[in-house]
Amino acid sequence: MKRYDLRHLKDNFYDRMSAIIKEEGQSGEVLIFLFEIGDFTPIQKSADLVKELGYQLMNSLKFNEVDWTIVVKK
């Protein structure tokens, strides 16, 4: 299990998250991504990205008032 903090990228975290999912971690490994939300648009876009890449979105939850966490199984 690996955790990636993408909050510093604000709304521009999709490319980095995609690269991490494709290039890092072993098959069957769980990856945790933390990112900042303004409205809820990034949540659906990140879920769509995970599905598009062919991986499993295991969980998606609000971490605190401005941060969101998604859990992906590679």
VOKOL-252266 format. One line per field, with one value per residue: x, y, z of N, C-alpha, C in turn; residue number from 1. Coordinates in steps of 0.001 Angstrom, whole numbers, plus 500000, padded with zeros to 6 digits. Layout:
# residues N
neast (X, ...)
nnorth (Y, ...)
nup (Z, ...)
caeast (X, ...)
canorth (Y, ...)
caup (Z, ...)
ceast (X, ...)
cnorth (Y, ...)
cup (Z, ...)
num (NUM, ...)
END
This chain:
# residues 74
neast (500852, 500598, 500820, 499890, 500324, 498682, 497815, 499168, 499103, 496704, 493920, 495129, 495924, 495422, 497027, 499378, 498387, 497464, 499905, 501218, 499516, 499806, 502604, 503762, 503902, 502821, 501002, 497819, 498335, 497464, 496741, 496757, 495331, 495516, 493855, 493032, 489854, 487642, 485013, 482866, 483666, 486336, 486196, 484440, 485760, 488224, 487394, 486367, 488738, 490241, 488651, 488772, 491459, 491419, 491504, 490573, 488373, 488324, 487491, 486195, 486381, 485612, 488183, 488744, 487630, 488459, 489879, 490152, 490076, 490993, 490943, 492674, 492866, 495392)
nnorth (498827, 502148, 505651, 508731, 512119, 514572, 517110, 519542, 520060, 521131, 521626, 520356, 517648, 515316, 514300, 513590, 511701, 509753, 508971, 507873, 505707, 504147, 503655, 503070, 500856, 497486, 494843, 494296, 495792, 498324, 501719, 504901, 508027, 511427, 514411, 517873, 519413, 521700, 522369, 519554, 518384, 517305, 514833, 513083, 513158, 511988, 509415, 508556, 508581, 506542, 504323, 504443, 503836, 501221, 500179, 499385, 501257, 501472, 502877, 506067, 508999, 511779, 513496, 515632, 519005, 520136, 518259, 515201, 511660, 508917, 505420, 503073, 500013, 498366)
nup (500000, 499091, 499624, 498178, 498149, 496626, 496947, 496691, 494012, 493400, 491297, 489199, 489209, 487805, 485620, 486948, 488791, 487017, 485818, 488042, 488683, 486359, 486244, 488755, 491594, 492206, 490545, 491892, 494113, 496519, 496095, 497501, 497149, 497870, 497496, 496843, 496983, 495376, 494256, 493703, 491356, 490781, 492049, 490650, 488190, 488853, 489574, 487119, 485627, 486861, 486228, 483423, 483032, 483679, 486252, 489672, 491609, 494933, 497175, 498119, 499743, 501888, 503410, 505105, 505571, 503096, 501659, 499785, 499582, 497629, 497024, 495242, 493526, 491983)
caeast (500000, 501360, 499994, 500413, 499706, 498652, 497135, 499943, 498827, 495362, 493054, 495945, 496532, 495016, 498157, 500286, 497717, 497481, 501276, 501491, 498766, 500385, 504033, 504237, 503130, 502709, 499646, 497142, 498680, 496514, 497321, 495887, 495590, 494920, 493847, 492197, 488671, 486961, 483679, 482990, 484049, 487504, 485881, 483928, 486807, 489226, 486762, 486328, 490112, 490603, 487906, 489327, 492754, 491175, 491775, 489397, 488216, 487848, 486873, 486296, 485784, 486059, 489198, 488447, 486793, 488902, 490652, 489454, 490940, 490481, 491746, 492670, 493578, 496059)
canorth (500000, 503390, 506859, 509840, 513399, 515403, 518360, 520702, 520263, 521739, 520962, 519808, 516414, 514162, 513739, 512944, 510512, 508786, 508465, 507024, 504462, 503369, 503359, 502676, 499830, 496154, 494372, 493920, 496725, 499396, 503055, 505886, 509373, 512529, 515622, 518969, 519677, 522990, 521795, 518093, 517939, 516412, 513501, 512283, 513056, 511018, 508094, 508240, 508315, 505209, 503356, 504521, 503155, 499796, 499773, 499340, 502270, 500729, 503767, 507489, 509632, 513109, 513354, 516750, 520000, 520482, 517181, 513984, 510495, 507778, 504214, 502391, 498741, 498226)
caup (500000, 499001, 499727, 497385, 498482, 495425, 497295, 496228, 492588, 493304, 490318, 488113, 489700, 487000, 484875, 487904, 489308, 485922, 485700, 489205, 488535, 485270, 486351, 490078, 492271, 491619, 490298, 493128, 495184, 496794, 496049, 498136, 496643, 498617, 496683, 497329, 496166, 495492, 494140, 493688, 490023, 490761, 492554, 489538, 487168, 489296, 489469, 485688, 485212, 487359, 485407, 482072, 483049, 483880, 487620, 490529, 492652, 496087, 498145, 497853, 500915, 502305, 504444, 506002, 504888, 501737, 501050, 499417, 499455, 496880, 497155, 493952, 493474, 490688)
ceast (500899, 500393, 500684, 499624, 499820, 497993, 497857, 499684, 497480, 494508, 493823, 496627, 496279, 496171, 499108, 499669, 497724, 498863, 501615, 500790, 499403, 501781, 504487, 503342, 503051, 501245, 499037, 497416, 497620, 497267, 496307, 496302, 494821, 495006, 492858, 491018, 488190, 485480, 483875, 483372, 485266, 487206, 485395, 484988, 487870, 488664, 486708, 487713, 490531, 489923, 488475, 490653, 492622, 491490, 490513, 489430, 487569, 487099, 487108, 485620, 486405, 486984, 489031, 487652, 487199, 489610, 489804, 490466, 490264, 491474, 491562, 493427, 494102, 495947)
cnorth (501237, 504563, 507990, 511101, 514322, 516755, 519584, 521013, 520929, 520970, 520283, 518496, 515205, 513508, 512994, 511664, 509409, 508155, 507524, 505681, 503567, 502845, 502808, 501603, 498541, 495809, 493882, 494859, 497822, 500724, 504032, 507270, 510386, 513765, 516621, 519176, 521093, 522674, 520275, 517529, 517013, 514991, 512607, 512101, 512036, 509596, 507642, 507874, 506907, 504135, 503289, 503771, 501660, 499290, 499896, 500453, 501581, 501606, 505216, 508194, 510987, 512946, 514423, 517770, 520282, 519352, 515935, 512870, 509464, 506622, 503406, 501085, 498554, 496810)
cup (500000, 499000, 498969, 497705, 497271, 495688, 496765, 494753, 492331, 492304, 489184, 488500, 488804, 486249, 485800, 488454, 488251, 485778, 486846, 489053, 487473, 485578, 487691, 490680, 491487, 491374, 491603, 494288, 495302, 496830, 496627, 497652, 497477, 497733, 497246, 496390, 496401, 495451, 494038, 492319, 490024, 491229, 491417, 488465, 487562, 489226, 488009, 485170, 485632, 486503, 483989, 481968, 483312, 485274, 488459, 491570, 493849, 497091, 497725, 499017, 501218, 503504, 505516, 505186, 503435, 501007, 500825, 499249, 498573, 497027, 495873, 494084, 492071, 490190)
num (1, 2, 3, 4, 5, 6, 7, 8, 9, 10, 11, 12, 13, 14, 15, 16, 17, 18, 19, 20, 21, 22, 23, 24, 25, 26, 27, 28, 29, 30, 31, 32, 33, 34, 35, 36, 37, 38, 39, 40, 41, 42, 43, 44, 45, 46, 47, 48, 49, 50, 51, 52, 53, 54, 55, 56, 57, 58, 59, 60, 61, 62, 63, 64, 65, 66, 67, 68, 69, 70, 71, 72, 73, 74)
END
